[in-house]
Amino acid sequence: ESLSQVLFSGEKNRMVASTGMNDRSSRSHTIFRITVESKKREKSSESEDEDSDRKNESNDEENESSKEKLAEDGAVRVSTLNLVDLAGSESVRHTGATGDRQKEGGKINQSLLTLSRVIAALGQP
């Protein structure tokens, strides 16, 4: 499954609803985490490249892989990207929410308050 397919699948599962302030108000929090692992590669010698080019002219992908070899130390670089979309705080006075939207707004505010307390606690020595 490609990265974009996973992202679009998650987007379909997000909860949105219309409020007095926004036609597509996010009613849920979303975290999309991407982890990339890579190994450093180094080019092989020029003579090996030329031999490789002659032998593998018909297959570019195979040609590229034959030109490179893994770095001797075998180190792996790991990077993580977190994309976070939090549902915004809700004010009944501004949104005009009633019924289910009002209840959702209260739960959204409660979850944001809890999240802020967790973040504050993590920042304490």
Summary of the structure (lengths in Angstrom):
residues: 125
radius of gyration: 25.2
end to end distance: 41.4
largest distance: 74.5
contacts: 259
relative contact order: 0.17
helix: 46%
strand: 24%
